[in-house]
Amino acid sequence: MTYPRPSPDRSHDEHQNDMAAWMRTTVDAMNRAHDPLHRALAGFLGVESHALRMAAGEELTEREAHLAGIEEEAVLFCQRWLHQAGGTVP
């Protein structure tokens, strides 16, 4: 299973709408939950959020950038599950 990927022929807003539809929620709810879910998941697992570091503009090693990509995918799938299950970010 995959999630909607950004595409050069689609605007950012179109991509956001695609992601929200995939998660079965609104764009606003999706965006409000995303970064807190990174923090919650990383905190629960006892690891640092490389994706949030990357988003803040920090330089990452190749390994850290790889981990940031895996983290982003994990958060997207957890977020999809969360929204469809009717949950909220802890």
Buried (B, 14 or more C-beta within 10 A) or exposed (E): EEBBEEEEEBEEEEBBBBBBEBBEBBBEBBEBBBBEBBBBBBEEEEEEBBBBBBEEEEEBEEEBBEBBEEBBEBBBEBBBEBBEEEEEBE
